[in-house]
Amino acid sequence: MSKYSAYCGKILRVNLTTGAITEEKLSDEVLRKYVGCNGLGAYYLYKETEQGYDPLGEKSKLVFFTGPLTGTIFPCAPKIGIFGKSPLTGAFMDSYAGGHFGAELKFAGYDGLIIEGSSSKPVYLWIDNGKAELRDAAQHWGRTTTDTREAIKKEIGDELVRIAVIGPSGEKKVNYACIMVDGTHAAGRGGLGAVMGAKNLKAVAVKGTAACIDVADQEKTRALVEDIYQQIRTDKALGETLSKYGTTPATQTNNATGILGTRNWQKETFEEADSISHLQMAEKLFKKNFSCFNCPLRCAHYCEVKGGQYDGLKTVKPQYETVYSFGSLCGIGDLGVVAKANHICNEYGMDTISAGVSIAFIMECYEKGLISQEELDGIKAEFGNAEAMITLLEKTAVREGIGDFISQGTRKMSQKIGRGSNAFAINIKGLELAGHSARGYKGMSLGYSVSPRGGSHQDMRHLPERGGAFDRKTVEDKEKLVKDVTATTVIRDTFTYCAMLEGSIGRVGLTEKHLNIINAVCGFGFDLAELQEVADRIWNLERCFNVREGLSRKDDVLPERFMTEPIPEGPSQGMYTPREELDGMLDKYYALVGWDQNGIPKKETVQALGLDEIVQNLK
């Protein structure tokens, strides 16, 4: 057992090549340096992999970790983090999912899970209260995520077993295949479902019955928990709006500000935004709420489509990023179609952001005459053509015909198409962009560029600028804003509390609340400087992984469209981030965080953070 509270003190290691399953102790030294989910995932992934390994090869590893808050009485902290090298970007990737799986893994006795090797046949991993075995999954191969999950529950004989599973897209190694958790939550970004599929691992099922996860100081923890609940009760956005609408009010907010990606970011206002608004979703789709483990927000919704071609479709209601990627970005103003696209991605196991952005790229290529209708299997891939979008998505899910090409993602597609298409291939480091403008937020311009994942909105956050606390139109001091915000997102993902609590705990720079939470729950006795060092250590370790894999300043760049084409109309008309402006921000940022002018952490930075024991010879 660890001397620190809230940990099981063990990880489970599964070698799919040999079938060996072993338990390992988590050392207190490692826990103090890396604390939890994000930190431990980055540590083990870097430490146990070699430079240049194939993310879909036998030497790849897939790492699952919980955080110290997972499974405790602390609310809104359900996340499971999954880590690997992305087949989409060739770089570090971490992806997180809510639900109950993370808490269940801790109740079963484990803080984390390391999957290595590859099975010669389809298998799934069954973890049952400290015991684990590999089971044959041949009968599940080819099934959708829902069918697989239900079949495994029946096979085990327990409706409450928690399952992380891939669908046909993961089996066929679509570059942005995701891992579906508990049927309703996606570890979506970066193609880790393809990594799982390459290992012939169909699912991980877990059951745990531990009564509780102990905390270091129960009285202080209860006081912190009560403070969070009080904020939920009194903050309308937390206590009412999220429960009623989820994250979908962002559609209207972004459109009104002129920063809603439309028709592959050719524009940033969508004339049919009202048709796909949160109000229309509540009227036409909403069925009932559901929640993650120990979460009072209940921001996820089941839905049923009312009217239209997909009348009666019962599924999970799309959140904002999906409304953006399959709605405005593809020129679609029909919520039933967006819900259908979301359903396909959930059932086949694909990231909705990368899938929608990839199809929007194909639509622009088609309208510009760079790809023909014949090459598209006879599909007239025009913006606003809902039938075309759904057909392309279905083909992509199983890599059929033109879908095989689309499954590669925008970077690889543009490299093959050529003829200037890279100018509107909307990705950063190969990861397709989330629905928050890199032209309309100067902080996001820099934050996206230095993100280890690329086009993710979960490293740098848009909300400090969108809310008006920081001027989104100026580059001044954005290097400090990015450093402060990414420190909080690293700690968020290390503790594993939900992004919906960022405003309550601290969004721009670490706070006494961050410190009080981790000390009360775990008993580390950190001061604020030590906690900042933990955040810096994890952020730099992710950067070191990418440097090891060949990334540098050349990869800290925005899509060409955002550096050369001003927003053409609307409230943010004229905004963009020229390359020289981005370079100026990068220079200041690198100096602030201790990296050289090529974006490589300096030797003294690595040593000061205690990373030199595993990081060597960065070039």
SULZIGI-V389010 format. One line per field, one symbol per residue. ss: DSSP state (H for helix, E for strand, C for the rest). phi: phi as a letter, one per 40 degrees, with the letter a starting at -180 (. if undefined). burial: b if it has 9 or more other C-alpha atoms within 8 Angstrom, else e. A space follows every 10 residues. Layout:
BEGIN
ss: ???
phi: ???
burial: ???
END
This chain:
BEGIN
ss: CCCCCCCCCE EEEEECCCCC EEEEECCHHH HHHHCCHHHH HHHHHHHCCC CCCCCCCCCC EEEEECCCCC CCCCCCCCCE EEEEECCCCC CEEEEEECCC HHHHHHHCCC CEEEEECCCC CCEEEEEECC EEEEEECCCC CCCCHHHHHH HHHHHHCCCC CEEEECCHHH HCCCCCECEE ECCCEEECHH HHHHHHHHCC EEEEEEECCC CCCCCCCHHH HHHHHHHHHH HHHHCHHHHH HHHHHCCCCH HHHHHHHCCC CECCCCECCC CCHHHHCHHH HHHHCEEEEE CCCCCCCCCE EEEECCCCCC CCCEEECCCH HHHHHHCHHH CCCCHHHHHH HHHHHHHHCE CHHHHHHHHH HHHHHHHCCC CCCCCCCCCC CCCCCHHHHH HHHHHHHCCC CHHHHHCCCH HHHHHHHCCC HHHHCCEECC EECCCCCCCC CHHHHHHHHH CCCCCCCCCC CCHHHHCCCC CCCCCCCHHH HHHHHHHHHH HHHHHCCCHH HHHHHCCCCC CHHHHHHHHH HHCCCCCHHH HHHHHHHHHH HHHHHHHHCC CCHHHCCCCH HHHHCCCCCC CCCCCCCCHH HHHHHHHHHH HHHCECCCCC ECHHHHHHCC CCCCCCCCC
phi: .ccccgbcgb bbbbccccgc bbbbcccccc cccbgaddcc cccccccbbb dgcccbcccc bbbbacbccc gccccgbccb bbbaccccbg bdabbbbcgb cdcccccchb caabbbgacc acbbcbbbfg baacbcbdcc cgcccccccc ccdcccgacc cbbbabbdcc dcgdcbcbbc bfgbbbcccg gccccccccg bcabbabbbd cabcbcbccc cccccccccc cccbcccccb ccccbgccdc dccccccgbb dbffgcbbbb cbdccbcccc cccbbdbaca bcdfbccfcc bcabcbggcb dgcbaccccd dccccbcccb gbbbcccccc cccdccccgb cccccccccc ccccdcccgc acccccfgcc ccdgcccccc ccccccdbfc fcccccccgc cccccccgfg cccbccabfg cccccbcccc bcccdccdcc dcchcccbcc bccdcccgcb cccbccgccc cccccccccc cdcccgccdc cdcccibbgc bccdcccccc cbgcgcbccc ccccccccdc ccccdccdch caddccacdd dcbbbcdcag cbdgcabddc ccdcccdccd cccgbcccgb dcdccdcccg cccbbafcb
burial: ebebbbbbbb bbbbbbbebe beeeebebeb beebbbbbbb bbbbbbeebe eebebbbbbb bbbbbbbbbb bbebbbbbbb bbbbbbbbbb bbbbbbbbbb bbbbbbbbbb bbbbbbbbbe ebbbbbbbbb ebebebbeeb bebbbeebbe bebbeeeeee bbbbbbbbbb bbbbbbbbbb bbbbbbbbbb bbbbbbbbbb bbbbbbbbee eebebbbbee beebbeebee bbbebbebbb bbbebbbbbe bbebbbbbbb bbbbebbbbb ebbebbbbeb bbebbbeebb bbbbbebbbb bbbbbbeeeb beeebbbbbb bbbbbbbbbb bbbbbbbbbb bbbbbbbbbb bbbbbbbbbb bbbbbbbeeb bebeebeeee bbbebeebbb ebbbbbbbbb ebbbbbbbbb bebbeebeee bbebbbbbbb bbbbbbbbbb bbbbbbbbbe bbbbbbbebb bbebbbeeee ebeebeebbb bbbbbbbbbb bbbbbbbbee bbeebbbbbb beebbebbbb bbbeebebee bbbbbbbbbb bbbbbbbbbe bbbebbbbbb bbbbebbbbb ebbebbbbee bbeebbbbbb bbebbbbebb bbeebbbebe bbeebeebe
END
